[in-house]
Amino acid sequence: MKIMLLEDNVKLNSTIKKRLELKGYKVFSYVDGKEAFNNITEGFSCFILDINVPNVDGIKILKKIREFYSEVPVIIISASVELDVIKESYDFGCNDYLKKPFFIDELEIKVERLCQITDDIITFDKDCYFDYKSSTITIDGETQRLTKKERLLINLFLTKKNQVLTYEAIENYVWEGSFVSIESIRSLVRRLRKVVKKDYIETVVDTGYKFKVD
């Protein structure tokens, strides 16, 4: 399982990473909030976030995660014991809050309890599934590799099935907040429609798109 770890204390970061990797987890660790913020779309199954880190704090990263992923577990680790901070963390969707200093064993228990996420394969119709890890989509037995932006877009659609996604939401997720024209988004959707072949992607006039599945 792929975990994002954000902790600016280098020694603690290294200790957590080594311990979790001994358990078989694949840990991508960051000490800078901006770098972590720019990489949350890379298929993580669990997030472990410190709050007070350089450039972009853990709460802002948590909020961005929850814009797109309602079920991916997020564990906050922080030295803050202020009730307002703890409440804010839970209000924005963290699953657990671990106060520093803590035993690494306790963090491992929380990861094992919360982060037993399934594999990277999402089935969205009979004989149709998306494999995030290999960046492929299989439709009725035919497998095709996706570009990075196609992969991000189908992942977004499948985490928000039957929900309207605005152009802004797609821009923020696929282009990670960089400005792009609506035509660029439409062009990407057209390419993805050719891949999925069926009429899964519905245009919502003047708003965006919806990925329709039963």
N, C-alpha and C positions, 0 to 999 in steps of 0.2 A: 504494500500500500504506500502511496506517495503522500508525504506530509510536508507542509510548509512550516518551518520554525523561524520565528522572528524574535530575536533576543540580542540586545546590543552589548550585553556583558559577554565578551569573547570567551572567557573561561567557562561560564555557565552554558553558553551556546554550544561549545565543543563537547561539554560533558553530556548534555541532553542528547545531542546528535549521536554520539558514540553509543550511549545506552540504548537508544531506540533502534539504531542500526543492528545492534546485537540481537534485538528481538525480531529482526527480519524486515523492518520498515525501511523504506527509501526516503531519506530525509534531505530536503533542500533547505539549507539554513541561510538566514540573512541577518545582518546587524543594522542595516539601514532601511527605514520605513518606506522611503520612496522606491527603492529597488524591489522590495516585497510587493508594494502596491502595484507596480508595473508588471508583476508576474503572477497575479492570482488566477489568471485564466489558463494556466498551464496544467490543468487536469488533476489538481490536488484533491485527495479524499479526506483530508483533515488539516486543520490549521491550528497552530499553537502560537499565540501572539502576545508579546509584551506590549504594554501601553506606551510608556515613556521611552520612545526611541527617536533617533534623529530624523528630521525632515517630514515624515508623515507618521502621525501617531497610530497606535493599534486600533483605537476606536474608529478612526476614519477608514482604516482597512476593513474592519469588521462591517461597517456600513456598506462598503462597496461589495463585499462578499455576499451580504444578504440581499443586495439588489438582484442578484442572479441565482443564488443557490439557497434554497429555503431549508434544505436538509443536511448539507455538509456540516459536520461537527466543527465547532470552534471552541477552543479552550484558551481563556485569558490567563496569563501569568503576570502578576504585577506586585510591586512592593506597596502599592497604595491600599490603605485600609479605610479610606473615606467612603462612607455609605453612598454618597452621590455618584462616585465613580463606579462602584460595584453595581448600583442600580442602573446606571447608564449602560453598562456593559450588557446586562441582562435585557434591558429594554431594546437594545439594538440586535439582540439575537444570539449572544454567546450561550453555549450549552453548559459551561462550567467556569468557575473563577477560582484560581489557585493563588493564594497569597504567598509572597516571598517572605522569608526563606521557606523552602519546602523540601521534602525528601523526594529524590528522583523516583524512588519506588512508587510514591503516591501519584506522580505524573504518569508513570507507566500504567498504573491501574486505571486511571481516567481515560487514557488513550485506548486501552483494551476494551473498556466498557462502552465508550462513546463512538469509537472510530472503526467499528467492524463494518466498514463499508464494502459493498459488493465490488466486483471487478469493474473494469472500465467499459464494459459492454452495455449499451442501452438498447433494448428491443422496443420498437415503436409500432410494429405491425407484424402480422404473420410472415415469417421468413424474411423480415427486414430488421436490420440492426446496425448500430453505429459503434465502432470500436475506437474509443478516444486514444488509447495507448498506441495503436498502430496507424492512426489517422486514416482509417478505411471505413467505408460504408458498404453494406451488402444488401442488395435489393433482389429478392427472388433468386438467390444463388449466385448472382453476379456481383463481384467485389471490385470496388474502385478506390484508389488512393485519393485523398483530398489535399488541397493546398492548406496552408495554415489558416487563412481567413475563412475558407469553406468549412474547415473543421470547427473553428470557433463559432461560426454562425449556426451550424447544425447542432452543436452542443447547446447553444443558447436556446434555440427552438425547442429542443427536447427537454430542457429543464423548465421551460415555460409553455408546455404543450397546451393548446387550446386557449391561450391567452394572447391578447393583442400586444405586440411589441412595437413600440414607436421607433421612428427613424433615429431619434436621439439615443434610445436604449441600445440599439444595434451599433451605433457609432461608438458609444462609450465602451461597449464590450469588445467588439471585434477590432476596432482601431484604438482601443485603450485611451479614449478621451480625445484623440487628435481629430481635428475638424476634417470632414470629408463632405463632398457634395452628395445630395440625394441620388443623383445619377450613378455615383460610384456604388452606393448601397444597392440600388436597383440592378446594376450590372452584376454584382455578386450574387444577388438572389436569382437572377436569370441563370447564372452558371450552376447554382445549386439545384434549381428546378430540373435542369437537364440531367443531373446526377440521380436525383430521387425518382424522376420519370413520372410518378403519379402526382395527382393534384393535392399534395399535402399542404403546400404553401399557398395560403389565401391572401390576396391583397386587400387591405383595409384602406379604403380611399382616403387620401389626405392625412393618413395617420401612420401606417406601417404595414405589418404583416402578422399573420397568425398561422401556426403550424397545427393543422387539424388532424387529429387521430381519434378513433373511437375509444 
